[in-house]
Amino acid sequence: MKKTINLKSFTNAGTEKFRGLITSKPATLFADLSELAQDKNFTVDLGHSFEWDSSNRSRLSLAQALWPVLGIDAPLQKTADDSNVWNWIACQLFEEFHKSDLSLVRKISQEAARWIVSDSILRAHRHLILGPFTCLKNNWKNQSAASCLLVQDILEPGEVVERISGKLELSRGPAVQVASWLYVDSATSKIRSGITSEGTPQELSKYLNQIYLTVEYQEMPPKELLKMLPKKFSKWVDLAKKDYKVP
């Protein structure tokens, strides 16, 4: 169901109250978060809105919904650097993401860093709202190149996101295009099965980190970088060439 959401930001006190609720997870969590998101004592109205379709739960759909308001050349582009904005959006959408099921919160939302943007740059990519938006921003001129970071369910980003999105040099340009070729099935637009066996996203991350100082792969055509990958990636390279017609 599509609806219009008036965008707000938390005050610092609002973010701390949000942190307390996410950490303690009271039985009244959903009601408490809903009340907090609209509490004028803890929020600031930003004067803009975005359209959200709760039936589409992909990371890409979420990032695209926020892009017209917070993206490049958008009215609130500068505001996109404020962690309080992302914490408010997380609070506002939290119940919908969990389908009003508190048991789902306890099962998959144990980690506060998934919902609360801190000052740690190293953890920002793990935030379930800011993370997809950052992936889109890093590849806004070629969104399909970053499909390996955007096709997943919002609540279950998975192994590829964990290993690839945390470093800028891996999350854009040739590196992310190669990762998408390797790990995304072009027919289904879903992550391939079996990627945690040989030629894993973690191994790709390690390999690219190893050659980072000696090979300027960020300036290479993606197909040339694909050819460089060690033998352990051969299964995924063959699939990439077949699926995406890479010469």
Secondary structure as UniProt FT lines:
FT   STRAND          2..10
FT   HELIX           12..24
FT   TURN            27..28
FT   HELIX           29..38
FT   TURN            40..42
FT   STRAND          43..53
FT   TURN            54..55
FT   HELIX           59..70
FT   TURN            72..73
FT   TURN            75..77
FT   HELIX           78..81
FT   HELIX           83..97
FT   TURN            98..100
FT   HELIX           102..108
FT   HELIX           112..114
FT   HELIX           121..124
FT   TURN            125..126
FT   TURN            128..129
FT   HELIX           130..138
FT   TURN            139..141
FT   HELIX           143..149
FT   TURN            154..155
FT   HELIX           158..164
FT   TURN            165..166
FT   TURN            168..170
FT   HELIX           173..183
FT   STRAND          184..185
FT   TURN            186..189
FT   STRAND          190..191
FT   TURN            193..196
FT   HELIX           201..211
FT   TURN            212..214
FT   HELIX           217..219
FT   HELIX           222..228
FT   HELIX           231..233
FT   HELIX           234..244
//
